Amino acid sequence: MKKIYPAIGVILIIGSIFFIKNEFNKFKILKNGEIVKMKIIDKPSLCYGTKVKWMMKLSFGSKVFSKQISGKYCEDHRVGQIVEMRYLAGIDMVLFPEEGVIIEFISSFIIGIFGLGLFGFSMFGKRK
């Protein structure tokens, strides 16, 4: 069983690097992005359920973005509606104007540190 700990540590490290990169892009959008008007071009027709996350598509100029939305947001908006989103040219994602990213960034960082610790301790820790 102890032989699997280094592998789990590596998986956590690699996963956290992927998520940190994603959250860093969101942080760039939050810090440097601007609020723009985008058109909802596609969303589910039925959006029941509070735990389920739905996807909508937005257009801005010639670009199309996918954005995860809650059931409530899905119910409150319709295809063709213009909504405000936070956008930064060069990054293929958008944020809601009030969306934050700090907690997700810190969580990804902590998972990476945990994976590094698990890997390091399992490889170089005390041996019996």
N, C-alpha and C positions, 0 to 999 in steps of 0.2 A: 504494500500500500504506500509506503514512503517513497517508492520510486516514481510515483505519479505526481508528487508535489512539484518537482522542477518543471514538468510539462504544464501543470496548471499555472505555475508562476509565469512561464513564458507566454501562455495564452492570455493571461490577464495583462501582461505588459504590452503585448502587441495590440490587444483590443483597446486598451486605454490610449495608446498612441493614435489609433484610428479615431477614437472619440474626441481626444484632445484637439486633433487637427480640425475636426468638424466644428467643435465648440469655438476654436480660435477663429474660424471663418465667420461664425455667428457673432463673435465679439467684434470683429472688424466691421460687420454690417451695423451692429449696435452703435459703435463709436463713430464711424465715418459715413454711414449710410444716410440716405435722405428719404423722407416720406413722399411716396408717389402714389398716384391713383392707378389701380389695376382693375381689369375686368375679369369677373369670374366666368370662365368659359366651360367648365364642367365640374359637377359635383354629384354625389349620389342623390337619387330622387327621394329615397326614404332614409332617414338618419336617426332611427330610434336606438336608444341605448345610451347609458351614461358612461360606461366603461370602454366602449368601443371607440377607436379613433378612425376617422374617415379622412379621405384625401380629396382635395379640390385642385383644379388647375386654374391658373391665372395667366392672363396675357398682359404684356407690357411692351409696346412697340411690336417687334417681330419675335420677341422671346416668349416662351411659355415656361411657367414655373409650377411645380407641384408643392402643395403645402398641406401638412397634416392638420386636421381640424377636429374639434369636439362635436358631439352630436348636437349640442345646443347651438353652436355656431352654424352648423350645417342647416338646422331647422330655421334659423333666423335669416338666412341669406338665400338668394336665388341666382340661377344662371343669368348672366347679362348684367348683374348688379356691379356697380363700381365701388371698390373698397380701397381704403388706404393701407399700404404696406410699406415696410422699411426695406430699401433696396440699395445695393452698392454694385456699380458696374464692375464686371469681371468675376463676380461670384455667383454661381448658379443656384442660389437659394434666396428666399425672402423671409422676413420676420414680421410679425404683427407689430404695430407701433409701440405697444405696451409690453412686448415680450422681453424677458430677461434671460441671461445665459450664465450668470455667475455660479449658481448652485450646480448646474450640470458640469461646468468646467471644473469646479473644485471636486465634485464627485468622481469625475474621470481621472483626475490627478491622484486622488486618494486610492482608487482601485489600482492604478499603475504602481504606486508606492507599495501597496500591499503585495502585488505580484512580484515586485522586485525583492521585497523582504522574504516572501515565501521561497522564491528561487534561491536567493542567497543563503538563507538559513538551511534549506534542504541540501544544498551543495557544499557549503563550507562551515556549517554549524557543528556543534558537538556531536561526536560519533561515539556510540557505545560499543 
